Amino acid sequence: RDGMTGLYNASTTKQMAIDFWKENTNDIVAIIDIDYFKQINDSYGHAMGDAVIIGVANVLVEVFGSFGFVGRIGGDEFMLYLNKVPRETDLKSIFQTFQAKVAEELKKLCEVTLSIGVADSKNCSCFSEQFNKADQALYEVKRKGRNSICYHINGIYEIPKDSIL
């Protein structure tokens, strides 16, 4: 487990995802990155940075915990593996709610925005391929200005206009 957040650490998170992964299911992998985290640490100190990481982790578990599992895979990066999402669930709406909830709950600390890359398992031959597509989707968000979500669904990268908060 990650000592700061209590979430699964990077190696456990990825191993669990490999164990759960099935081809052509509705399983979702998302990578979440705290935008400009280094600036938060530099401007407000490491205690504030730690509080932001813990706050984001808590909201991740609150919003997504019943749909799968959450891990911290790097300093300011998290991964979701969602394998219990009912078909009728509007994932885009849930991710937007998550972004808004993080901003609202952490605004007393400092301004926090997130970049999120999401990929489904369709057209992937293994978890690693799906993870790489989510990572590429995250890169697309950062390349286009951050504070948004990019979905790699059915082979297409999409950043909905309404995902930018």
NORGIRA-V229810 format. One record per backbone hydrogen bond with DSSP energy under -1.0 kcal/mol. NH is the residue of the N-H (numbers start at 1). CO is the residue of the C=O. If there is no record, write none. Layout:
NH:CO, NH:CO
This chain:
2:7, 6:2, 8:70, 13:9, 14:10, 15:11, 16:12, 17:13, 18:14, 19:15, 20:16, 21:17, 28:82, 29:119, 30:80, 31:117, 32:78, 33:115, 34:76, 35:113, 37:34, 40:36, 41:37, 42:38, 43:39, 44:40, 45:41, 49:45, 50:46, 51:47, 52:48, 53:49, 54:50, 55:51, 56:52, 57:53, 58:54, 59:55, 60:56, 61:57, 62:58, 63:59, 64:60, 65:61, 67:64, 69:81, 71:79, 72:8, 73:77, 74:77, 78:32, 79:71, 80:30, 81:69, 82:28, 83:67, 84:67, 89:86, 91:89, 94:90, 95:91, 96:92, 97:93, 98:94, 99:95, 100:96, 101:97, 102:98, 103:99, 104:100, 105:101, 106:102, 109:106, 110:106, 115:33, 116:148, 117:31, 118:150, 119:29, 120:152, 124:121, 130:126, 131:127, 132:128, 133:129, 134:130, 135:131, 136:132, 137:133, 138:134, 139:135, 140:136, 141:137, 142:138, 143:139, 144:140, 145:142, 146:141, 150:116, 151:158, 152:118, 153:156, 156:153, 158:151, 163:160, 164:161, 165:147
